[in-house]
Amino acid sequence: MADKRSDRTPGAAPTATDPDRIRNVALVGPAGSGKTTLLESLLNAAGVTSRRGSIADGTTVGDSDPVAIRQGRSVGLSIATIEWKNAVLNLIDTPGYADFTGELRAGLRGADAALFVVSSVEGVDLATAKLWDECEFIGMPRAIVVTNLDKDRANFDETVAVCQRVFTGGGGVMPLFLPVHGDDDVVAGFIDLLDEQIWDWTSGAVSVAAAEDRHRELIETERGSLIEGVVTESEDEALMERFLEGEHVEVDMLTTDLEKAIARGHFHPVMGHALTAANVGSELILDLIVRGFPSPTEHPLPVVTTVDGSPAEPITADPAGPLVAEVIKTTSDPYVGKVSIVRVFSGTLTSDAVVHVSGHFSPGTGHEDHDVDERIGHLTTMVGTQHTDVSSAIAGSIVAVSKLTKAETGDTLSSPETPLLMEPWRMPEPLLPLAIQPHSAGDEDKLGTALSRVVAEDPTLRIEHPEETGQIILWTLGEAHADLVLDRIKTRYGVEVDSAELRPSMRETFGTAASGNGRLVKQSGGHGQYAVVDITVEPLPAGSGFEFVDKIVGGAVPRNFIPSVEKGVRHQMTQGVVAGFPVVDLRVTLVDGKFHSVDSSDMAFQTAGAMALKDAAAKATMNLLEPIVTLTVVAPDEHVGAVIADMSTRRGIIKGTESLPGGRSQVIADVPEVEVSRYAIDIRSITHGTGEFMREPAGYGALPANLAKRYTETADK
């Protein structure tokens, strides 16, 4: 049979004039499953590249990021736009490592279907199942590609059986093609169960022939189950009736129902791939994407509102509709500048056009809301880092856009006349804090700009500046994510930073009542300072805050200076009296004082009030309070004992446990924050990568005296 490759002109940018001829497909799977290598094979089979790139050599299209090359794994999504069978395919390679879940979800946002990649050698573990659940959660249509069928321990049938057993909704997992082995027992082709043909790569190029008699029994056994699954999930009652009555069902009708079944997100055909010189299986995968995956017009689109949150008309993938596009990834380069990868959901985006850029974020994320108009620059399609200019991009397209200076990942692009805002996709919560500091004064000057740029690129990154510690804290998804952020700060923006010990945001409180005297007496030629203050301090219950009581009689302190005393006490409370942490939960009573008719002043009484609080602290028993967080940990039942035992080593208090569906349990515990600063790393070790957790502030608790000593001694120095 003739070569199945596209006949597009080499060097021409793949373009579509009809959204029905576009397929946006994310490659999803765990690290090491072979996603990036599969992409190389698909590009090579489509004639886009002359040879497959190598992960070991750092020559793959998907992993062009210097960090990805050094680490030998994907750290961000990449796009390859190709043409196949008169359709434009936007292939989105996503990372499989848990630290880069944000990139995975961005890739799923841009896609209408997914190729879920499973290694026939590594099989399916719980981490793989979690990735499947990511797709299941949003109802993403997907097919399964079983890779590494050229390896010694490869087992296609066993891998399919495990997928059916482990994956949520695995009842819809069915082989569409069965592997055929050559004389050397290596996979050389596949039987297409729908059209009952054999695709053979033995000669180095694909050829197609009718199935042989020796395959007939296998085909009949598997084909009936496949057709029943396709017809059932497509809900085609007429075709089901014909099938049950034993009538012959035409391949074209089955193909139509196959697309319906996949688009519903409950039927998941299984294909195979062998990494031989001939890219065994690649053409079949490309064909299935075109004939079986939904187009942008068939996949539900995100909800849109006006920029003030009011309801707006639902959008459709119509090139003539209102412009609605979204930035799914942002990259910055000191030489190229900012590049935004954009999925167009509605309307048509044209180069050099003015668009409205909307970004609305939750408080505390480090991202400021913005609504601005900007003129975009060039539009380009991508094959990794290779960009080709295009003049426009219709609904369903994925393109790179230059010169959007204000746009961040997750922003909406729309018409300035009718600004709209897309409902944001679900982002993972960063749970690993990292304190950093500039390496030198020169780095300090550039650090703010560098941080603002990496935050604009990565919506999963958070930056905090706690006043009481004065530190810069990056909240990341894990060690690999933190390493990536630090590497980009250094290599892209030339800023050296050092890691620092994370200082907890503690509080101080009085353990016993005490009295204090503040005396400021400095007289010199009419320009002196004079204020004397006597106070009593009483501890209050946790969470009570601060109370100031005035019991001055007889004008010992003039009325106009009493607010000054309170102001001085409050200021000293923010500075701390023992270890430099804010003081909380106390009642201060002003009982006496003295003033001078000339030398007393507002500032003098502020200073005396602060001195009085410090004097009282020196006479009282002072306690340090540490921040407490509530951890909600979800893990497989077999790891719950280890999770609970680990909590006890962290001074945690178990508040409850609960069994969850799917052989998992939830553990809730209150734990000192300082004990779980690296819990995002530790939980993976404890549960072998299968546990996850959330954290919420739970107030403050008393720090044990033996631990408090460390902080008070540091303050004394």
C-alpha positions as semicolon CSV with decimal commas, in nm:
position;residue;x (nm);y (nm);z (nm)
1;M;0,000;0,000;0,000
2;A;0,118;0,355;-0,065
3;D;0,296;0,551;0,208
4;K;0,039;0,711;0,441
5;R;0,228;1,034;0,509
6;S;0,081;1,377;0,454
7;D;0,153;1,542;0,117
8;R;0,198;1,892;0,260
9;T;0,473;2,110;0,115
10;P;0,792;2,088;0,326
11;G;0,841;2,407;0,526
12;A;0,480;2,523;0,490
13;A;0,293;2,590;0,812
14;P;0,001;2,350;0,868
15;T;-0,314;2,562;0,859
16;A;-0,681;2,477;0,890
17;T;-0,978;2,670;0,754
18;D;-1,236;2,453;0,932
19;P;-1,231;2,364;1,304
20;D;-1,364;2,019;1,214
21;R;-1,024;1,947;1,057
22;I;-0,831;2,028;1,376
23;R;-0,732;1,777;1,645
24;N;-0,580;1,898;1,973
25;V;-0,425;1,601;2,151
26;A;-0,233;1,586;2,480
27;L;0,020;1,309;2,539
28;V;-0,029;1,207;2,903
29;G;0,143;0,945;3,115
30;P;0,391;0,890;3,398
31;A;0,757;0,980;3,373
32;G;0,943;0,715;3,177
33;S;0,638;0,583;2,992
34;G;0,772;0,707;2,659
35;K;0,557;1,012;2,576
36;T;0,838;1,225;2,436
37;T;0,982;0,931;2,240
38;L;0,635;0,853;2,103
39;L;0,605;1,213;1,987
40;E;0,939;1,176;1,806
41;S;0,806;0,868;1,627
42;L;0,482;1,043;1,526
43;L;0,673;1,342;1,388
44;N;0,908;1,115;1,197
45;A;0,623;0,904;1,057
46;A;0,444;1,221;0,945
47;G;0,753;1,338;0,759
48;V;0,804;1,641;0,984
49;T;1,149;1,524;1,092
50;S;1,405;1,318;0,901
51;R;1,507;1,117;1,207
52;R;1,392;1,060;1,563
53;G;1,553;1,272;1,832
54;S;1,710;1,117;2,140
55;I;1,640;1,200;2,505
56;A;1,992;1,087;2,598
57;D;2,143;1,322;2,339
58;G;1,906;1,609;2,421
59;T;1,782;1,628;2,060
60;T;1,408;1,566;2,103
61;V;1,151;1,818;1,984
62;G;0,952;1,794;2,306
63;D;1,238;1,852;2,552
64;S;1,425;2,156;2,424
65;D;1,436;2,326;2,766
66;P;1,798;2,316;2,897
67;V;1,672;2,188;3,234
68;A;1,481;1,906;3,063
69;I;1,792;1,810;2,867
70;R;2,007;1,805;3,180
71;Q;1,754;1,606;3,382
72;G;1,654;1,374;3,098
73;R;1,281;1,430;3,154
74;S;1,008;1,671;3,049
75;V;0,963;1,972;3,277
76;G;0,702;2,161;3,076
77;L;0,454;2,117;2,796
78;S;0,561;2,159;2,434
79;I;0,361;2,182;2,111
80;A;0,415;2,019;1,773
81;T;0,171;2,122;1,498
82;I;0,167;1,882;1,203
83;E;-0,058;1,784;0,914
84;W;-0,196;1,435;0,856
85;K;-0,470;1,320;0,619
86;N;-0,571;1,682;0,550
87;A;-0,615;1,750;0,921
88;V;-0,405;1,976;1,145
89;L;-0,284;1,800;1,459
90;N;-0,163;1,997;1,759
91;L;0,028;1,740;1,964
92;I;0,087;1,857;2,323
93;D;0,363;1,672;2,507
94;T;0,308;1,702;2,883
95;P;0,542;1,613;3,172
96;G;0,458;1,307;3,380
97;Y;0,641;1,392;3,702
98;A;0,416;1,502;3,991
99;D;0,606;1,830;4,042
100;F;0,485;1,952;3,704
101;T;0,113;1,879;3,741
102;G;0,044;2,245;3,659
103;E;0,193;2,196;3,312
104;L;-0,011;1,878;3,267
105;R;-0,334;2,059;3,351
106;A;-0,245;2,343;3,117
107;G;-0,192;2,087;2,841
108;L;-0,527;1,925;2,914
109;R;-0,689;2,271;2,898
110;G;-0,557;2,316;2,546
111;A;-0,656;1,967;2,431
112;D;-0,981;1,809;2,317
113;A;-0,855;1,452;2,366
114;A;-0,557;1,267;2,508
115;L;-0,325;0,981;2,421
116;F;-0,265;0,812;2,755
117;V;0,077;0,647;2,734
118;V;0,151;0,331;2,935
119;S;0,476;0,134;2,918
120;S;0,428;-0,238;2,853
121;V;0,741;-0,298;3,061
122;E;0,675;-0,072;3,361
123;G;0,303;-0,145;3,378
124;V;0,051;0,057;3,578
125;D;0,127;0,182;3,929
126;L;-0,080;0,406;4,155
127;A;0,102;0,716;4,028
128;T;-0,015;0,624;3,676
129;A;-0,367;0,575;3,805
130;K;-0,358;0,926;3,956
131;L;-0,275;1,069;3,613
132;W;-0,567;0,876;3,466
133;D;-0,791;1,026;3,734
134;E;-0,671;1,375;3,630
135;C;-0,819;1,306;3,286
136;E;-1,126;1,135;3,429
137;F;-1,199;1,433;3,654
138;I;-1,247;1,666;3,358
139;G;-1,405;1,404;3,131
140;M;-1,119;1,414;2,882
141;P;-1,171;1,172;2,589
142;R;-0,868;0,945;2,561
143;A;-0,715;0,645;2,393
144;I;-0,436;0,433;2,543
145;V;-0,104;0,373;2,370
146;V;0,097;0,079;2,504
147;T;0,462;0,161;2,437
148;N;0,794;-0,026;2,451
149;L;0,652;-0,334;2,277
150;D;1,002;-0,385;2,134
151;K;1,145;-0,454;2,483
152;D;1,219;-0,803;2,621
153;R;0,964;-0,801;2,902
154;A;0,686;-0,634;2,701
155;N;0,340;-0,786;2,742
156;F;0,057;-0,616;2,555
157;D;-0,226;-0,841;2,679
158;E;-0,123;-0,815;3,044
159;T;-0,090;-0,435;3,021
160;V;-0,441;-0,408;2,875
161;A;-0,578;-0,631;3,152
162;V;-0,413;-0,420;3,422
163;C;-0,554;-0,099;3,267
164;Q;-0,901;-0,251;3,266
165;R;-0,863;-0,350;3,629
166;V;-0,699;-0,035;3,770
167;F;-0,827;0,262;3,573
168;T;-1,148;0,434;3,679
169;G;-1,406;0,353;3,413
170;G;-1,175;0,076;3,290
171;G;-1,472;-0,119;3,156
172;G;-1,442;0,093;2,842
173;V;-1,076;-0,001;2,787
174;M;-1,061;-0,230;2,480
175;P;-0,794;-0,312;2,222
176;L;-0,856;-0,161;1,881
177;F;-0,542;-0,321;1,735
178;L;-0,366;-0,644;1,829
179;P;0,013;-0,685;1,789
180;V;0,155;-0,922;1,530
181;H;0,505;-1,060;1,587
182;G;0,770;-1,127;1,327
183;D;1,010;-1,420;1,298
184;D;1,237;-1,268;1,565
185;D;0,936;-1,244;1,802
186;V;0,950;-0,863;1,786
187;V;0,629;-0,674;1,714
188;A;0,621;-0,610;1,341
189;G;0,265;-0,493;1,290
190;F;-0,093;-0,480;1,414
191;I;-0,429;-0,631;1,328
192;D;-0,699;-0,367;1,284
193;L;-1,004;-0,526;1,445
194;L;-1,250;-0,290;1,278
195;D;-1,150;-0,335;0,914
196;E;-0,988;-0,677;0,969
197;Q;-0,663;-0,580;0,801
198;I;-0,300;-0,624;0,899
199;W;-0,065;-0,327;0,908
200;D;0,290;-0,451;0,855
201;W;0,621;-0,264;0,900
202;T;0,852;-0,559;0,826
203;S;0,993;-0,396;0,513
204;G;1,067;-0,069;0,693
205;A;0,764;0,109;0,546
206;V;0,403;0,038;0,635
207;S;0,193;-0,185;0,412
208;V;-0,166;-0,299;0,455
209;A;-0,316;-0,634;0,359
210;A;-0,621;-0,844;0,443
211;A;-0,591;-1,058;0,756
212;E;-0,476;-1,415;0,703
213;D;-0,680;-1,722;0,791
214;R;-0,452;-1,802;1,085
215;H;-0,565;-1,475;1,248
216;R;-0,936;-1,533;1,189
217;E;-1,018;-1,698;1,522
218;L;-0,838;-1,428;1,719
219;I;-1,013;-1,153;1,522
220;E;-1,358;-1,302;1,569
221;T;-1,304;-1,342;1,944
222;E;-1,185;-0,986;2,004
223;R;-1,384;-0,807;1,735
224;G;-1,725;-0,894;1,875
225;S;-1,640;-0,751;2,217
226;L;-1,493;-0,439;2,057
227;I;-1,796;-0,371;1,840
228;E;-2,030;-0,424;2,133
229;G;-1,827;-0,179;2,340
230;V;-1,822;0,083;2,063
231;V;-2,194;0,057;1,992
232;T;-2,285;0,056;2,362
233;E;-2,079;0,362;2,451
234;S;-2,192;0,554;2,141
235;E;-2,554;0,481;2,245
236;D;-2,647;0,391;1,886
237;E;-2,957;0,180;1,948
238;A;-3,024;0,109;1,580
239;L;-2,673;-0,021;1,523
240;M;-2,687;-0,222;1,846
241;E;-3,004;-0,393;1,724
242;R;-2,835;-0,485;1,396
243;F;-2,530;-0,615;1,580
244;L;-2,735;-0,830;1,819
245;E;-2,930;-0,978;1,528
246;G;-2,601;-1,088;1,373
247;E;-2,608;-0,851;1,076
248;H;-2,285;-0,734;0,918
249;V;-2,192;-0,386;1,036
250;E;-2,005;-0,167;0,787
251;V;-1,666;-0,028;0,889
252;D;-1,768;0,329;0,804
253;M;-2,062;0,308;1,045
254;L;-1,840;0,161;1,315
255;T;-1,589;0,441;1,265
256;T;-1,861;0,703;1,313
257;D;-1,974;0,533;1,632
258;L;-1,613;0,495;1,745
259;E;-1,571;0,873;1,737
260;K;-1,894;0,921;1,932
261;A;-1,790;0,664;2,192
262;I;-1,445;0,820;2,242
263;A;-1,589;1,174;2,255
264;R;-1,821;1,073;2,540
265;G;-1,512;0,999;2,749
266;H;-1,617;0,647;2,853
267;F;-1,468;0,434;2,574
268;H;-1,091;0,411;2,554
269;P;-0,945;0,217;2,259
270;V;-0,601;0,065;2,310
271;M;-0,322;0,082;2,053
272;G;0,039;-0,027;2,062
273;H;0,375;0,112;1,960
274;A;0,720;-0,037;1,914
275;L;1,027;0,180;1,898
276;T;1,192;0,018;1,600
277;A;1,352;0,190;1,303
278;A;1,015;0,173;1,126
279;N;0,817;0,341;1,411
280;V;0,580;0,043;1,428
281;G;0,229;0,166;1,501
282;S;0,286;0,538;1,443
283;E;0,071;0,569;1,132
284;L;-0,213;0,384;1,301
285;I;-0,203;0,626;1,592
286;L;-0,207;0,927;1,361
287;D;-0,497;0,778;1,168
288;L;-0,697;0,716;1,485
289;I;-0,642;1,076;1,597
290;V;-0,794;1,197;1,270
291;R;-1,080;0,948;1,238
292;G;-1,162;0,878;1,602
293;F;-1,081;1,184;1,816
294;P;-1,323;1,474;1,861
295;S;-1,263;1,806;1,689
296;P;-1,289;2,140;1,875
297;T;-1,653;2,163;1,763
298;E;-1,735;1,836;1,943
299;H;-1,564;1,902;2,278
300;P;-1,734;2,109;2,552
301;L;-1,580;2,456;2,589
302;P;-1,504;2,640;2,915
303;V;-1,756;2,880;3,067
304;V;-1,701;3,250;2,994
305;T;-1,821;3,559;3,180
306;T;-1,778;3,931;3,140
307;V;-1,471;4,073;3,312
308;D;-1,684;4,176;3,612
309;G;-1,813;3,819;3,653
310;S;-2,156;3,864;3,496
311;P;-2,291;3,574;3,285
312;A;-2,209;3,577;2,916
313;E;-2,339;3,381;2,618
314;P;-2,177;3,037;2,584
315;I;-1,909;3,024;2,316
316;T;-1,872;2,774;2,030
317;A;-1,576;2,681;1,815
318;D;-1,691;2,916;1,540
319;P;-1,426;3,113;1,347
320;A;-1,685;3,388;1,293
321;G;-1,782;3,405;1,660
322;P;-1,654;3,644;1,927
323;L;-1,282;3,617;1,992
324;V;-1,203;3,412;2,303
325;A;-0,855;3,264;2,348
326;E;-0,647;3,163;2,646
327;V;-0,278;3,162;2,733
328;I;-0,192;2,803;2,829
329;K;0,183;2,862;2,864
330;T;0,418;3,159;2,889
331;T;0,790;3,156;2,823
332;S;1,042;3,438;2,853
333;D;1,385;3,471;2,705
334;P;1,634;3,757;2,751
335;Y;1,687;3,767;2,374
336;V;1,354;3,659;2,220
337;G;1,132;3,818;2,485
338;K;0,798;3,687;2,606
339;V;0,613;3,426;2,400
340;S;0,256;3,322;2,486
341;I;0,120;2,987;2,369
342;V;-0,248;3,045;2,305
343;R;-0,545;2,815;2,242
344;V;-0,817;2,988;2,039
345;F;-1,158;2,867;2,157
346;S;-1,384;3,100;1,957
347;G;-1,344;3,352;1,675
348;T;-1,028;3,418;1,478
349;L;-0,702;3,564;1,608
350;T;-0,502;3,768;1,359
351;S;-0,147;3,897;1,372
352;D;-0,093;4,263;1,462
353;A;-0,444;4,284;1,611
354;V;-0,542;4,464;1,932
355;V;-0,680;4,227;2,196
356;H;-0,809;4,267;2,549
357;V;-0,600;4,079;2,807
358;S;-0,786;3,975;3,124
359;G;-0,626;3,810;3,424
360;H;-0,821;3,775;3,749
361;F;-0,658;3,589;4,037
362;S;-0,732;3,485;4,393
363;P;-0,583;3,695;4,676
364;G;-0,247;3,572;4,799
365;T;-0,145;3,408;4,472
366;G;0,116;3,670;4,389
367;H;-0,066;3,760;4,066
368;E;-0,231;4,099;4,030
369;D;-0,563;4,136;3,849
370;H;-0,531;4,315;3,518
371;D;-0,751;4,424;3,229
372;V;-0,555;4,590;2,950
373;D;-0,560;4,625;2,573
374;E;-0,247;4,514;2,387
375;R;-0,139;4,480;2,025
376;I;-0,005;4,136;1,951
377;G;0,289;4,070;1,722
378;H;0,350;3,764;1,506
379;L;0,146;3,444;1,516
380;T;0,340;3,123;1,463
381;T;0,277;2,751;1,464
382;M;0,529;2,538;1,651
383;V;0,724;2,218;1,625
384;G;0,909;2,249;1,954
385;T;1,132;2,555;1,925
386;Q;1,084;2,587;1,548
387;H;0,823;2,852;1,469
388;T;0,657;2,925;1,134
389;D;0,463;3,246;1,072
390;V;0,090;3,234;1,004
391;S;-0,142;3,529;0,943
392;S;-0,437;3,406;1,148
393;A;-0,559;3,129;1,376
394;I;-0,921;3,012;1,370
395;A;-1,117;2,861;1,659
396;G;-0,952;2,538;1,770
397;S;-0,601;2,646;1,674
398;I;-0,299;2,656;1,905
399;V;-0,039;2,918;1,817
400;A;0,244;3,116;1,970
401;V;0,191;3,491;2,012
402;S;0,466;3,748;2,057
403;K;0,471;4,093;2,221
404;L;0,202;4,036;2,484
405;T;0,390;4,211;2,763
406;K;0,114;4,194;3,026
407;A;-0,024;3,847;2,955
408;E;0,033;3,564;3,201
409;T;-0,045;3,195;3,189
410;G;-0,420;3,155;3,237
411;D;-0,512;3,497;3,092
412;T;-0,801;3,541;2,850
413;L;-0,764;3,721;2,515
414;S;-1,081;3,869;2,371
415;S;-1,213;4,158;2,166
416;P;-1,158;4,506;2,320
417;E;-1,518;4,585;2,224
418;T;-1,654;4,281;2,414
419;P;-1,403;4,180;2,683
420;L;-1,460;3,832;2,827
421;L;-1,305;3,613;3,093
422;M;-1,269;3,233;3,082
423;E;-1,333;3,019;3,386
424;P;-0,988;2,921;3,518
425;W;-0,870;2,562;3,515
426;R;-0,792;2,380;3,840
427;M;-0,436;2,436;3,955
428;P;-0,247;2,226;4,211
429;E;-0,163;2,396;4,540
430;P;0,210;2,456;4,596
431;L;0,302;2,297;4,928
432;L;0,682;2,303;4,945
433;P;0,826;2,634;5,078
434;L;1,177;2,748;4,991
435;A;1,340;3,057;5,145
436;I;1,581;3,241;4,915
437;Q;1,801;3,547;4,936
438;P;2,004;3,736;4,673
439;H;2,367;3,632;4,653
440;S;2,496;3,988;4,616
441;A;2,379;4,349;4,608
442;G;2,371;4,334;4,229
443;D;2,149;4,028;4,242
444;E;1,919;4,203;4,489
445;D;1,854;4,479;4,236
446;K;1,748;4,228;3,968
447;L;1,567;3,971;4,181
448;G;1,228;4,145;4,187
449;T;1,207;4,156;3,807
450;A;1,315;3,793;3,775
451;L;1,056;3,676;4,026
452;S;0,775;3,868;3,858
453;R;0,862;3,701;3,527
454;V;0,877;3,345;3,659
455;V;0,545;3,399;3,840
456;A;0,388;3,523;3,515
457;E;0,505;3,203;3,345
458;D;0,402;2,961;3,618
459;P;0,062;2,998;3,791
460;T;0,150;2,716;4,034
461;L;0,429;2,925;4,187
462;R;0,353;3,148;4,489
463;I;0,574;3,413;4,648
464;E;0,538;3,532;5,007
465;H;0,712;3,811;5,198
466;P;0,627;3,758;5,569
467;E;0,689;4,084;5,754
468;E;0,796;3,918;6,078
469;T;1,073;3,712;5,915
470;G;1,166;3,943;5,627
471;Q;1,228;3,642;5,406
472;I;1,138;3,575;5,043
473;I;0,955;3,242;5,029
474;L;0,884;3,053;4,708
475;W;0,600;2,802;4,738
476;T;0,660;2,519;4,489
477;L;0,514;2,177;4,405
478;G;0,825;1,980;4,503
479;E;1,202;1,959;4,481
480;A;1,211;1,922;4,104
481;H;0,981;2,222;4,062
482;A;1,194;2,428;4,302
483;D;1,513;2,331;4,116
484;L;1,351;2,434;3,787
485;V;1,247;2,776;3,921
486;L;1,593;2,847;4,067
487;D;1,759;2,734;3,744
488;R;1,544;2,972;3,538
489;I;1,610;3,263;3,773
490;K;1,982;3,204;3,724
491;T;2,011;3,107;3,357
492;R;1,735;3,319;3,201
493;Y;1,765;3,631;3,411
494;G;2,123;3,617;3,540
495;V;2,029;3,636;3,908
496;E;2,220;3,433;4,167
497;V;2,021;3,336;4,477
498;D;2,109;3,134;4,784
499;S;1,879;2,907;4,978
500;A;1,822;3,005;5,340
501;E;1,685;2,831;5,646
502;L;1,310;2,876;5,662
503;R;1,220;3,086;5,966
504;P;0,878;3,019;6,116
505;S;0,639;3,311;6,170
506;M;0,604;3,264;6,546
507;R;0,428;3,472;6,810
508;E;0,516;3,575;7,166
509;T;0,276;3,594;7,458
510;F;0,282;3,658;7,830
511;G;0,254;3,348;8,044
512;T;0,212;3,541;8,369
513;A;0,101;3,889;8,469
514;A;0,363;4,157;8,537
515;S;0,406;4,530;8,583
516;G;0,638;4,747;8,380
517;N;0,790;5,091;8,397
518;G;0,899;5,301;8,106
519;R;1,111;5,602;8,194
520;L;1,248;5,842;7,934
521;V;1,417;6,144;8,099
522;K;1,654;6,347;7,881
523;Q;1,673;6,721;7,954
524;S;1,915;6,955;7,781
525;G;1,851;7,326;7,732
526;G;1,481;7,311;7,657
527;H;1,509;7,033;7,396
528;G;1,471;6,736;7,627
529;Q;1,241;6,435;7,628
530;Y;1,035;6,343;7,929
531;A;0,780;6,066;7,981
532;V;0,724;5,814;8,259
533;V;0,474;5,532;8,219
534;D;0,361;5,256;8,457
535;I;0,159;4,964;8,319
536;T;0,033;4,622;8,418
537;V;0,020;4,337;8,167
538;E;-0,214;4,037;8,187
539;P;-0,226;3,738;7,950
540;L;-0,555;3,675;7,768
541;P;-0,695;3,351;7,622
542;A;-0,562;3,246;7,280
543;G;-0,718;3,445;7,000
544;S;-0,838;3,731;7,221
545;G;-0,610;3,988;7,062
546;F;-0,503;4,309;7,238
547;E;-0,682;4,526;7,491
548;F;-0,564;4,866;7,620
549;V;-0,719;4,998;7,941
550;D;-0,679;5,356;8,069
551;K;-0,687;5,388;8,452
552;I;-0,510;5,721;8,483
553;V;-0,653;5,949;8,753
554;G;-0,559;6,298;8,853
555;G;-0,392;6,387;8,523
556;A;-0,069;6,192;8,589
557;V;-0,057;6,149;8,211
558;P;-0,237;6,416;8,008
559;R;-0,531;6,289;7,803
560;N;-0,367;6,382;7,474
561;F;-0,066;6,157;7,550
562;I;-0,260;5,844;7,648
563;P;-0,312;5,737;7,280
564;S;0,064;5,785;7,238
565;V;0,132;5,531;7,513
566;E;-0,098;5,280;7,341
567;K;0,070;5,347;7,008
568;G;0,414;5,281;7,159
569;V;0,294;4,956;7,317
570;R;0,139;4,838;6,991
571;H;0,458;4,920;6,798
572;Q;0,669;4,724;7,044
573;M;0,427;4,433;7,016
574;T;0,498;4,413;6,643
575;Q;0,874;4,412;6,712
576;G;0,857;4,147;6,985
577;V;1,003;4,155;7,335
578;V;1,187;3,821;7,358
579;A;1,277;3,675;7,019
580;G;1,164;3,938;6,770
581;F;0,819;3,790;6,695
582;P;0,488;3,978;6,732
583;V;0,329;3,973;7,079
584;V;-0,036;3,861;7,098
585;D;-0,322;3,805;7,341
586;L;-0,264;4,049;7,626
587;R;-0,432;4,330;7,821
588;V;-0,220;4,636;7,898
589;T;-0,347;4,873;8,166
590;L;-0,199;5,222;8,202
591;V;-0,204;5,287;8,577
592;D;0,029;5,582;8,638
593;G;0,290;5,812;8,492
594;K;0,456;6,152;8,492
595;F;0,498;6,431;8,241
596;H;0,685;6,760;8,197
597;S;0,507;7,071;8,077
598;V;0,787;7,153;7,829
599;D;0,980;6,834;7,746
600;S;0,695;6,584;7,718
601;S;0,581;6,497;7,367
602;D;0,387;6,244;7,166
603;M;0,707;6,064;7,064
604;A;0,839;6,059;7,419
605;F;0,530;5,881;7,549
606;Q;0,539;5,637;7,256
607;T;0,895;5,547;7,352
608;A;0,807;5,517;7,720
609;G;0,512;5,288;7,639
610;A;0,741;5,058;7,443
611;M;0,998;5,058;7,722
612;A;0,730;4,969;7,978
613;L;0,618;4,665;7,779
614;K;0,977;4,541;7,749
615;D;1,028;4,593;8,123
616;A;0,715;4,391;8,203
617;A;0,831;4,112;7,973
618;A;1,162;4,093;8,159
619;K;0,970;4,025;8,484
620;A;0,712;3,781;8,341
621;T;0,720;3,428;8,213
622;M;0,717;3,459;7,835
623;N;0,599;3,189;7,596
624;L;0,666;3,137;7,226
625;L;0,378;3,026;7,007
626;E;0,443;2,833;6,687
627;P;0,206;2,820;6,388
628;I;-0,006;2,505;6,366
629;V;-0,148;2,365;6,043
630;T;-0,419;2,108;5,985
631;L;-0,299;1,841;5,744
632;T;-0,551;1,633;5,552
633;V;-0,363;1,336;5,411
634;V;-0,512;1,089;5,162
635;A;-0,322;0,766;5,102
636;P;-0,381;0,401;5,012
637;D;-0,491;0,193;5,309
638;E;-0,163;0,001;5,321
639;H;0,027;0,325;5,396
640;V;-0,206;0,473;5,658
641;G;-0,017;0,316;5,949
642;A;0,308;0,469;5,827
643;V;0,141;0,809;5,787
644;I;0,004;0,804;6,142
645;A;0,335;0,682;6,290
646;D;0,518;0,959;6,106
647;M;0,279;1,219;6,246
648;S;0,378;1,127;6,602
649;T;0,742;1,203;6,523
650;R;0,635;1,549;6,409
651;R;0,451;1,631;6,734
652;G;0,123;1,591;6,548
653;I;-0,217;1,527;6,705
654;I;-0,445;1,295;6,506
655;K;-0,795;1,443;6,488
656;G;-0,957;1,165;6,289
657;T;-0,935;0,903;6,017
658;E;-1,191;0,807;5,752
659;S;-1,212;0,532;5,491
660;L;-1,261;0,648;5,132
661;P;-1,371;0,460;4,820
662;G;-1,105;0,285;4,617
663;G;-0,902;0,145;4,906
664;R;-0,785;0,482;5,031
665;S;-0,811;0,656;5,368
666;Q;-0,803;1,011;5,496
667;V;-0,602;1,116;5,800
668;I;-0,654;1,458;5,961
669;A;-0,397;1,592;6,207
670;D;-0,287;1,919;6,365
671;V;0,089;1,954;6,329
672;P;0,340;2,233;6,405
673;E;0,417;2,407;6,077
674;V;0,792;2,390;6,133
675;E;0,766;2,009;6,136
676;V;0,607;1,982;5,792
677;S;0,797;2,235;5,584
678;R;0,926;1,948;5,365
679;Y;0,617;1,728;5,391
680;A;0,555;1,756;5,015
681;I;0,876;1,554;4,972
682;D;0,834;1,327;5,274
683;I;0,480;1,213;5,192
684;R;0,600;1,075;4,859
685;S;0,864;0,869;5,037
686;I;0,623;0,746;5,306
687;T;0,355;0,642;5,055
688;H;0,581;0,554;4,758
689;G;0,446;0,846;4,557
690;T;0,079;0,764;4,608
691;G;-0,018;1,000;4,892
692;E;-0,135;1,358;4,872
693;F;-0,227;1,623;5,124
694;M;-0,377;1,964;5,186
695;R;-0,289;2,211;5,460
696;E;-0,483;2,488;5,633
697;P;-0,374;2,732;5,904
698;A;-0,499;2,624;6,248
699;G;-0,377;2,907;6,472
700;Y;-0,087;2,886;6,715
701;G;0,024;2,651;6,990
702;A;0,279;2,673;7,270
703;L;0,632;2,587;7,163
704;P;0,801;2,345;7,405
705;A;1,055;2,517;7,630
706;N;1,349;2,312;7,503
707;L;1,275;2,425;7,146
708;A;1,191;2,784;7,241
709;K;1,538;2,824;7,393
710;R;1,694;2,813;7,048
711;Y;1,502;3,119;6,931
712;T;1,548;3,324;7,248
713;E;1,923;3,257;7,251
714;T;1,947;3,368;6,889
715;A;1,764;3,690;6,973
716;D;1,997;3,760;7,267
717;K;2,294;3,752;7,032
